[in-house]
């Protein structure tokens, strides 16, 4: 394995670990009409391939933005201000396209079970008529392991880290 492949493999594994532990992420969507970035906080879980899962209300601004343009990114950042400088910690941004998971999709029951296992408080509203499950199909990831450690991770490298 080349040095660059080893660096990317390690970064992909660390990114996968951060994503698995985060429980929440900042969701960036594109505003309908203006195209300006809009960021909100969402709870997340991951499917077996490491793709982020979200339970979103049709009433939410970010959901309306995604309906107009599914391009989005999620920032997973598990540090807290109490642990010191947040810029010194690891974080990963995944970029891709968000689509609703159709209840007729064979993976729907697994998506629902995974999300609710990681976010049990969502059980109370998961059945509301305006809530739907969404999945981000990752195109690329940007891993930062602290100051000066920045690695672009491909979707396939990240997916392999979840296998």
mmCIF file of the C-alpha atoms, coordinates in Angstrom:
data_MODEL
# 
_entry.id   MODEL 
# 
loop_
_atom_site.group_PDB 
_atom_site.id 
_atom_site.type_symbol 
_atom_site.label_atom_id 
_atom_site.label_alt_id 
_atom_site.label_comp_id 
_atom_site.label_asym_id 
_atom_site.label_entity_id 
_atom_site.label_seq_id 
_atom_site.pdbx_PDB_ins_code 
_atom_site.Cartn_x 
_atom_site.Cartn_y 
_atom_site.Cartn_z 
_atom_site.occupancy 
_atom_site.B_iso_or_equiv 
_atom_site.pdbx_formal_charge 
_atom_site.auth_seq_id 
_atom_site.auth_comp_id 
_atom_site.auth_asym_id 
_atom_site.auth_atom_id 
_atom_site.pdbx_PDB_model_num 
ATOM 1   C CA . UNK A 1 1   ? 0.000   0.000  0.000  1.00 0.00 ? 1   UNK A CA 1 
ATOM 2   C CA . UNK A 1 2   ? 1.395   3.404  -0.936 1.00 0.00 ? 2   UNK A CA 1 
ATOM 3   C CA . UNK A 1 3   ? 1.862   6.073  1.701  1.00 0.00 ? 3   UNK A CA 1 
ATOM 4   C CA . UNK A 1 4   ? -0.997  8.146  0.211  1.00 0.00 ? 4   UNK A CA 1 
ATOM 5   C CA . UNK A 1 5   ? -3.355  5.147  0.251  1.00 0.00 ? 5   UNK A CA 1 
ATOM 6   C CA . UNK A 1 6   ? -2.371  4.419  3.860  1.00 0.00 ? 6   UNK A CA 1 
ATOM 7   C CA . UNK A 1 7   ? -3.048  8.058  4.844  1.00 0.00 ? 7   UNK A CA 1 
ATOM 8   C CA . UNK A 1 8   ? -6.446  7.986  3.118  1.00 0.00 ? 8   UNK A CA 1 
ATOM 9   C CA . UNK A 1 9   ? -7.309  4.605  4.655  1.00 0.00 ? 9   UNK A CA 1 
ATOM 10  C CA . UNK A 1 10  ? -6.525  5.844  8.158  1.00 0.00 ? 10  UNK A CA 1 
ATOM 11  C CA . UNK A 1 11  ? -8.411  9.106  7.545  1.00 0.00 ? 11  UNK A CA 1 
ATOM 12  C CA . UNK A 1 12  ? -11.393 7.165  6.183  1.00 0.00 ? 12  UNK A CA 1 
ATOM 13  C CA . UNK A 1 13  ? -11.429 4.945  9.272  1.00 0.00 ? 13  UNK A CA 1 
ATOM 14  C CA . UNK A 1 14  ? -11.246 7.958  11.595 1.00 0.00 ? 14  UNK A CA 1 
ATOM 15  C CA . UNK A 1 15  ? -13.964 9.746  9.601  1.00 0.00 ? 15  UNK A CA 1 
ATOM 16  C CA . UNK A 1 16  ? -16.174 6.651  9.846  1.00 0.00 ? 16  UNK A CA 1 
ATOM 17  C CA . UNK A 1 17  ? -15.618 6.502  13.606 1.00 0.00 ? 17  UNK A CA 1 
ATOM 18  C CA . UNK A 1 18  ? -16.492 10.200 14.031 1.00 0.00 ? 18  UNK A CA 1 
ATOM 19  C CA . UNK A 1 19  ? -19.642 9.799  11.952 1.00 0.00 ? 19  UNK A CA 1 
ATOM 20  C CA . UNK A 1 20  ? -20.693 6.703  13.897 1.00 0.00 ? 20  UNK A CA 1 
ATOM 21  C CA . UNK A 1 21  ? -20.282 8.443  17.244 1.00 0.00 ? 21  UNK A CA 1 
ATOM 22  C CA . UNK A 1 22  ? -21.707 11.872 16.410 1.00 0.00 ? 22  UNK A CA 1 
ATOM 23  C CA . UNK A 1 23  ? -25.501 11.363 16.692 1.00 0.00 ? 23  UNK A CA 1 
ATOM 24  C CA . UNK A 1 24  ? -26.044 14.833 15.265 1.00 0.00 ? 24  UNK A CA 1 
ATOM 25  C CA . UNK A 1 25  ? -24.725 16.884 12.385 1.00 0.00 ? 25  UNK A CA 1 
ATOM 26  C CA . UNK A 1 26  ? -25.041 20.306 10.796 1.00 0.00 ? 26  UNK A CA 1 
ATOM 27  C CA . UNK A 1 27  ? -27.011 19.993 7.564  1.00 0.00 ? 27  UNK A CA 1 
ATOM 28  C CA . UNK A 1 28  ? -26.218 22.516 4.825  1.00 0.00 ? 28  UNK A CA 1 
ATOM 29  C CA . UNK A 1 29  ? -28.804 22.921 2.082  1.00 0.00 ? 29  UNK A CA 1 
ATOM 30  C CA . UNK A 1 30  ? -29.314 25.462 -0.695 1.00 0.00 ? 30  UNK A CA 1 
ATOM 31  C CA . UNK A 1 31  ? -32.094 27.999 -0.147 1.00 0.00 ? 31  UNK A CA 1 
ATOM 32  C CA . UNK A 1 32  ? -34.966 27.727 -2.549 1.00 0.00 ? 32  UNK A CA 1 
ATOM 33  C CA . UNK A 1 33  ? -35.046 30.745 -4.815 1.00 0.00 ? 33  UNK A CA 1 
ATOM 34  C CA . UNK A 1 34  ? -31.772 32.364 -3.764 1.00 0.00 ? 34  UNK A CA 1 
ATOM 35  C CA . UNK A 1 35  ? -29.309 29.452 -3.668 1.00 0.00 ? 35  UNK A CA 1 
ATOM 36  C CA . UNK A 1 36  ? -27.768 30.825 -0.479 1.00 0.00 ? 36  UNK A CA 1 
ATOM 37  C CA . UNK A 1 37  ? -26.439 28.252 1.991  1.00 0.00 ? 37  UNK A CA 1 
ATOM 38  C CA . UNK A 1 38  ? -28.708 27.376 4.896  1.00 0.00 ? 38  UNK A CA 1 
ATOM 39  C CA . UNK A 1 39  ? -27.445 25.344 7.855  1.00 0.00 ? 39  UNK A CA 1 
ATOM 40  C CA . UNK A 1 40  ? -29.486 23.544 10.487 1.00 0.00 ? 40  UNK A CA 1 
ATOM 41  C CA . UNK A 1 41  ? -28.927 20.941 13.168 1.00 0.00 ? 41  UNK A CA 1 
ATOM 42  C CA . UNK A 1 42  ? -30.270 17.421 12.597 1.00 0.00 ? 42  UNK A CA 1 
ATOM 43  C CA . UNK A 1 43  ? -30.068 14.087 14.353 1.00 0.00 ? 43  UNK A CA 1 
ATOM 44  C CA . UNK A 1 44  ? -28.520 11.302 12.306 1.00 0.00 ? 44  UNK A CA 1 
ATOM 45  C CA . UNK A 1 45  ? -27.834 7.601  12.152 1.00 0.00 ? 45  UNK A CA 1 
ATOM 46  C CA . UNK A 1 46  ? -25.917 5.621  9.552  1.00 0.00 ? 46  UNK A CA 1 
ATOM 47  C CA . UNK A 1 47  ? -26.980 2.740  7.350  1.00 0.00 ? 47  UNK A CA 1 
ATOM 48  C CA . UNK A 1 48  ? -24.788 -0.350 6.900  1.00 0.00 ? 48  UNK A CA 1 
ATOM 49  C CA . UNK A 1 49  ? -22.785 1.440  4.170  1.00 0.00 ? 49  UNK A CA 1 
ATOM 50  C CA . UNK A 1 50  ? -22.176 4.521  6.311  1.00 0.00 ? 50  UNK A CA 1 
ATOM 51  C CA . UNK A 1 51  ? -24.694 6.701  4.504  1.00 0.00 ? 51  UNK A CA 1 
ATOM 52  C CA . UNK A 1 52  ? -26.278 9.277  6.818  1.00 0.00 ? 52  UNK A CA 1 
ATOM 53  C CA . UNK A 1 53  ? -29.963 8.847  7.653  1.00 0.00 ? 53  UNK A CA 1 
ATOM 54  C CA . UNK A 1 54  ? -32.218 11.660 8.843  1.00 0.00 ? 54  UNK A CA 1 
ATOM 55  C CA . UNK A 1 55  ? -35.835 11.965 9.940  1.00 0.00 ? 55  UNK A CA 1 
ATOM 56  C CA . UNK A 1 56  ? -37.108 15.309 8.648  1.00 0.00 ? 56  UNK A CA 1 
ATOM 57  C CA . UNK A 1 57  ? -40.399 17.153 8.772  1.00 0.00 ? 57  UNK A CA 1 
ATOM 58  C CA . UNK A 1 58  ? -41.929 18.412 5.537  1.00 0.00 ? 58  UNK A CA 1 
ATOM 59  C CA . UNK A 1 59  ? -42.580 21.654 7.426  1.00 0.00 ? 59  UNK A CA 1 
ATOM 60  C CA . UNK A 1 60  ? -38.884 22.323 8.040  1.00 0.00 ? 60  UNK A CA 1 
ATOM 61  C CA . UNK A 1 61  ? -37.020 24.850 5.921  1.00 0.00 ? 61  UNK A CA 1 
ATOM 62  C CA . UNK A 1 62  ? -34.180 22.417 5.209  1.00 0.00 ? 62  UNK A CA 1 
ATOM 63  C CA . UNK A 1 63  ? -36.638 19.809 3.915  1.00 0.00 ? 63  UNK A CA 1 
ATOM 64  C CA . UNK A 1 64  ? -38.277 22.306 1.561  1.00 0.00 ? 64  UNK A CA 1 
ATOM 65  C CA . UNK A 1 65  ? -34.794 23.263 0.355  1.00 0.00 ? 65  UNK A CA 1 
ATOM 66  C CA . UNK A 1 66  ? -33.931 19.606 -0.303 1.00 0.00 ? 66  UNK A CA 1 
ATOM 67  C CA . UNK A 1 67  ? -37.136 19.116 -2.277 1.00 0.00 ? 67  UNK A CA 1 
ATOM 68  C CA . UNK A 1 68  ? -36.031 21.931 -4.603 1.00 0.00 ? 68  UNK A CA 1 
ATOM 69  C CA . UNK A 1 69  ? -32.369 20.836 -4.789 1.00 0.00 ? 69  UNK A CA 1 
ATOM 70  C CA . UNK A 1 70  ? -31.125 17.646 -3.125 1.00 0.00 ? 70  UNK A CA 1 
ATOM 71  C CA . UNK A 1 71  ? -27.478 18.708 -3.008 1.00 0.00 ? 71  UNK A CA 1 
ATOM 72  C CA . UNK A 1 72  ? -26.348 18.990 0.594  1.00 0.00 ? 72  UNK A CA 1 
ATOM 73  C CA . UNK A 1 73  ? -23.552 18.405 3.051  1.00 0.00 ? 73  UNK A CA 1 
ATOM 74  C CA . UNK A 1 74  ? -23.372 17.247 6.641  1.00 0.00 ? 74  UNK A CA 1 
ATOM 75  C CA . UNK A 1 75  ? -20.719 18.319 9.136  1.00 0.00 ? 75  UNK A CA 1 
ATOM 76  C CA . UNK A 1 76  ? -20.070 15.729 11.849 1.00 0.00 ? 76  UNK A CA 1 
ATOM 77  C CA . UNK A 1 77  ? -18.287 17.397 14.738 1.00 0.00 ? 77  UNK A CA 1 
ATOM 78  C CA . UNK A 1 78  ? -18.428 15.472 18.013 1.00 0.00 ? 78  UNK A CA 1 
ATOM 79  C CA . UNK A 1 79  ? -16.327 17.785 20.181 1.00 0.00 ? 79  UNK A CA 1 
ATOM 80  C CA . UNK A 1 80  ? -17.790 20.128 22.745 1.00 0.00 ? 80  UNK A CA 1 
ATOM 81  C CA . UNK A 1 81  ? -16.595 23.544 23.823 1.00 0.00 ? 81  UNK A CA 1 
ATOM 82  C CA . UNK A 1 82  ? -15.960 22.107 27.286 1.00 0.00 ? 82  UNK A CA 1 
ATOM 83  C CA . UNK A 1 83  ? -13.210 19.899 25.829 1.00 0.00 ? 83  UNK A CA 1 
ATOM 84  C CA . UNK A 1 84  ? -11.045 22.832 24.751 1.00 0.00 ? 84  UNK A CA 1 
ATOM 85  C CA . UNK A 1 85  ? -10.428 24.290 21.302 1.00 0.00 ? 85  UNK A CA 1 
ATOM 86  C CA . UNK A 1 86  ? -13.053 22.823 18.938 1.00 0.00 ? 86  UNK A CA 1 
ATOM 87  C CA . UNK A 1 87  ? -10.764 23.482 15.952 1.00 0.00 ? 87  UNK A CA 1 
ATOM 88  C CA . UNK A 1 88  ? -8.161  21.112 17.396 1.00 0.00 ? 88  UNK A CA 1 
ATOM 89  C CA . UNK A 1 89  ? -10.532 18.143 17.247 1.00 0.00 ? 89  UNK A CA 1 
ATOM 90  C CA . UNK A 1 90  ? -11.474 15.858 14.406 1.00 0.00 ? 90  UNK A CA 1 
ATOM 91  C CA . UNK A 1 91  ? -14.414 16.466 12.119 1.00 0.00 ? 91  UNK A CA 1 
ATOM 92  C CA . UNK A 1 92  ? -15.702 15.312 8.783  1.00 0.00 ? 92  UNK A CA 1 
ATOM 93  C CA . UNK A 1 93  ? -17.912 16.899 6.158  1.00 0.00 ? 93  UNK A CA 1 
ATOM 94  C CA . UNK A 1 94  ? -19.698 14.595 3.740  1.00 0.00 ? 94  UNK A CA 1 
ATOM 95  C CA . UNK A 1 95  ? -21.070 16.000 0.497  1.00 0.00 ? 95  UNK A CA 1 
ATOM 96  C CA . UNK A 1 96  ? -23.700 14.434 -1.699 1.00 0.00 ? 96  UNK A CA 1 
ATOM 97  C CA . UNK A 1 97  ? -27.345 14.222 -2.573 1.00 0.00 ? 97  UNK A CA 1 
ATOM 98  C CA . UNK A 1 98  ? -30.240 13.712 -0.160 1.00 0.00 ? 98  UNK A CA 1 
ATOM 99  C CA . UNK A 1 99  ? -33.294 11.734 -1.214 1.00 0.00 ? 99  UNK A CA 1 
ATOM 100 C CA . UNK A 1 100 ? -36.363 10.612 0.665  1.00 0.00 ? 100 UNK A CA 1 
ATOM 101 C CA . UNK A 1 101 ? -36.462 6.888  1.469  1.00 0.00 ? 101 UNK A CA 1 
ATOM 102 C CA . UNK A 1 102 ? -39.699 5.604  -0.049 1.00 0.00 ? 102 UNK A CA 1 
ATOM 103 C CA . UNK A 1 103 ? -41.707 3.455  2.403  1.00 0.00 ? 103 UNK A CA 1 
ATOM 104 C CA . UNK A 1 104 ? -41.976 0.893  -0.448 1.00 0.00 ? 104 UNK A CA 1 
ATOM 105 C CA . UNK A 1 105 ? -38.162 0.693  -0.685 1.00 0.00 ? 105 UNK A CA 1 
ATOM 106 C CA . UNK A 1 106 ? -36.916 -2.723 0.555  1.00 0.00 ? 106 UNK A CA 1 
ATOM 107 C CA . UNK A 1 107 ? -34.436 -0.911 2.850  1.00 0.00 ? 107 UNK A CA 1 
ATOM 108 C CA . UNK A 1 108 ? -37.117 1.206  4.545  1.00 0.00 ? 108 UNK A CA 1 
ATOM 109 C CA . UNK A 1 109 ? -37.635 -1.029 7.597  1.00 0.00 ? 109 UNK A CA 1 
ATOM 110 C CA . UNK A 1 110 ? -33.865 -1.177 8.188  1.00 0.00 ? 110 UNK A CA 1 
ATOM 111 C CA . UNK A 1 111 ? -33.560 2.625  7.786  1.00 0.00 ? 111 UNK A CA 1 
ATOM 112 C CA . UNK A 1 112 ? -36.354 3.170  10.315 1.00 0.00 ? 112 UNK A CA 1 
ATOM 113 C CA . UNK A 1 113 ? -34.944 0.644  12.790 1.00 0.00 ? 113 UNK A CA 1 
ATOM 114 C CA . UNK A 1 114 ? -31.389 2.016  12.562 1.00 0.00 ? 114 UNK A CA 1 
ATOM 115 C CA . UNK A 1 115 ? -32.485 5.603  12.960 1.00 0.00 ? 115 UNK A CA 1 
ATOM 116 C CA . UNK A 1 116 ? -34.751 4.915  15.928 1.00 0.00 ? 116 UNK A CA 1 
ATOM 117 C CA . UNK A 1 117 ? -32.137 2.697  17.610 1.00 0.00 ? 117 UNK A CA 1 
ATOM 118 C CA . UNK A 1 118 ? -29.726 5.656  17.549 1.00 0.00 ? 118 UNK A CA 1 
ATOM 119 C CA . UNK A 1 119 ? -32.365 8.290  18.246 1.00 0.00 ? 119 UNK A CA 1 
ATOM 120 C CA . UNK A 1 120 ? -34.999 6.691  20.535 1.00 0.00 ? 120 UNK A CA 1 
ATOM 121 C CA . UNK A 1 121 ? -36.505 10.110 21.358 1.00 0.00 ? 121 UNK A CA 1 
ATOM 122 C CA . UNK A 1 122 ? -37.647 10.309 17.703 1.00 0.00 ? 122 UNK A CA 1 
ATOM 123 C CA . UNK A 1 123 ? -40.047 7.399  18.212 1.00 0.00 ? 123 UNK A CA 1 
ATOM 124 C CA . UNK A 1 124 ? -42.653 9.899  19.444 1.00 0.00 ? 124 UNK A CA 1 
ATOM 125 C CA . UNK A 1 125 ? -42.819 11.785 16.150 1.00 0.00 ? 125 UNK A CA 1 
ATOM 126 C CA . UNK A 1 126 ? -41.562 9.248  13.593 1.00 0.00 ? 126 UNK A CA 1 
ATOM 127 C CA . UNK A 1 127 ? -45.132 8.286  12.809 1.00 0.00 ? 127 UNK A CA 1 
ATOM 128 C CA . UNK A 1 128 ? -46.395 11.850 12.285 1.00 0.00 ? 128 UNK A CA 1 
ATOM 129 C CA . UNK A 1 129 ? -47.700 12.378 8.748  1.00 0.00 ? 129 UNK A CA 1 
ATOM 130 C CA . UNK A 1 130 ? -45.234 15.181 7.946  1.00 0.00 ? 130 UNK A CA 1 
ATOM 131 C CA . UNK A 1 131 ? -42.084 13.205 8.897  1.00 0.00 ? 131 UNK A CA 1 
ATOM 132 C CA . UNK A 1 132 ? -40.097 11.167 6.381  1.00 0.00 ? 132 UNK A CA 1 
ATOM 133 C CA . UNK A 1 133 ? -36.759 9.372  6.391  1.00 0.00 ? 133 UNK A CA 1 
ATOM 134 C CA . UNK A 1 134 ? -34.010 10.713 4.166  1.00 0.00 ? 134 UNK A CA 1 
ATOM 135 C CA . UNK A 1 135 ? -30.606 9.341  3.155  1.00 0.00 ? 135 UNK A CA 1 
ATOM 136 C CA . UNK A 1 136 ? -27.521 11.202 1.916  1.00 0.00 ? 136 UNK A CA 1 
ATOM 137 C CA . UNK A 1 137 ? -25.673 9.420  -0.890 1.00 0.00 ? 137 UNK A CA 1 
ATOM 138 C CA . UNK A 1 138 ? -22.062 10.435 -0.282 1.00 0.00 ? 138 UNK A CA 1 
ATOM 139 C CA . UNK A 1 139 ? -20.015 11.755 -3.212 1.00 0.00 ? 139 UNK A CA 1 
ATOM 140 C CA . UNK A 1 140 ? -16.950 12.803 -1.230 1.00 0.00 ? 140 UNK A CA 1 
ATOM 141 C CA . UNK A 1 141 ? -15.773 13.480 2.313  1.00 0.00 ? 141 UNK A CA 1 
ATOM 142 C CA . UNK A 1 142 ? -13.439 16.075 3.772  1.00 0.00 ? 142 UNK A CA 1 
ATOM 143 C CA . UNK A 1 143 ? -11.729 14.852 6.958  1.00 0.00 ? 143 UNK A CA 1 
ATOM 144 C CA . UNK A 1 144 ? -9.906  17.151 9.360  1.00 0.00 ? 144 UNK A CA 1 
ATOM 145 C CA . UNK A 1 145 ? -8.003  15.387 12.112 1.00 0.00 ? 145 UNK A CA 1 
ATOM 146 C CA . UNK A 1 146 ? -6.858  18.568 13.861 1.00 0.00 ? 146 UNK A CA 1 
ATOM 147 C CA . UNK A 1 147 ? -4.569  21.398 12.828 1.00 0.00 ? 147 UNK A CA 1 
ATOM 148 C CA . UNK A 1 148 ? -2.703  20.624 9.605  1.00 0.00 ? 148 UNK A CA 1 
ATOM 149 C CA . UNK A 1 149 ? -4.255  17.193 9.061  1.00 0.00 ? 149 UNK A CA 1 
ATOM 150 C CA . UNK A 1 150 ? -6.679  17.537 6.180  1.00 0.00 ? 150 UNK A CA 1 
ATOM 151 C CA . UNK A 1 151 ? -7.513  14.627 3.880  1.00 0.00 ? 151 UNK A CA 1 
ATOM 152 C CA . UNK A 1 152 ? -9.995  14.271 1.033  1.00 0.00 ? 152 UNK A CA 1 
ATOM 153 C CA . UNK A 1 153 ? -11.653 10.860 1.337  1.00 0.00 ? 153 UNK A CA 1 
ATOM 154 C CA . UNK A 1 154 ? -13.508 9.299  -1.577 1.00 0.00 ? 154 UNK A CA 1 
ATOM 155 C CA . UNK A 1 155 ? -16.968 7.847  -1.154 1.00 0.00 ? 155 UNK A CA 1 
ATOM 156 C CA . UNK A 1 156 ? -15.613 4.345  -1.826 1.00 0.00 ? 156 UNK A CA 1 
ATOM 157 C CA . UNK A 1 157 ? -12.818 4.718  0.760  1.00 0.00 ? 157 UNK A CA 1 
ATOM 158 C CA . UNK A 1 158 ? -15.344 5.867  3.342  1.00 0.00 ? 158 UNK A CA 1 
ATOM 159 C CA . UNK A 1 159 ? -17.794 3.064  2.458  1.00 0.00 ? 159 UNK A CA 1 
ATOM 160 C CA . UNK A 1 160 ? -14.997 0.467  2.779  1.00 0.00 ? 160 UNK A CA 1 
ATOM 161 C CA . UNK A 1 161 ? -14.351 1.717  6.328  1.00 0.00 ? 161 UNK A CA 1 
ATOM 162 C CA . UNK A 1 162 ? -17.871 0.689  7.328  1.00 0.00 ? 162 UNK A CA 1 
ATOM 163 C CA . UNK A 1 163 ? -17.565 -2.820 5.898  1.00 0.00 ? 163 UNK A CA 1 
# 
